[in-house]
Amino acid sequence: MNQSSIKIDVLLDPNKVPQQISWSATDSSNDMAQKAKAMCIAFWDGADKTALRIDLWTKDMMVDEMADFFYQMFSTMADTYERATKQKELSADIKNFAKDFYKKFRESQLAQNK
């Protein structure tokens, strides 16, 4: 059996707010750690039937970047859900929600910039 590892480093400021996030993986083609402005990791605890999550973002993560990040996460979660369950209709519902979410975000940004 092969084993793969993912390492995540978070540099915190004196107030313990993430200043920098970097990650590396043993099976990655990149030799250097990759930087990220945000991360969301979820683990499923089958015994307790709960999701355990780690959500972090750096000080320099912009609001529009966060909206893009969430839109892409919703969309890819829909793809994952469909692959895992074959529930095409529910997957489409998630994707439609993602599109509506992003549309509403853009509209709110335009209203704020007037």
Sequence and secondary structure as in RCSB ss.txt:
>XXXX:A:sequence
MNQSSIKIDVLLDPNKVPQQISWSATDSSNDMAQKAKAMCIAFWDGADKTALRIDLWTKDMMVDEMADFFYQMFS
TMADTYERATKQKELSADIKNFAKDFYKKFRESQLAQNK
>XXXX:A:secstr
     EEEEEEE TTS EEEEEEEETT S SS EEESEEEEEEEETTTTEEEEEEEE TT  HHHHHHHHHHHHH
HHHHHHHHHH  HHHHHHHHHHHHHHHHHHHHHHHHHT 
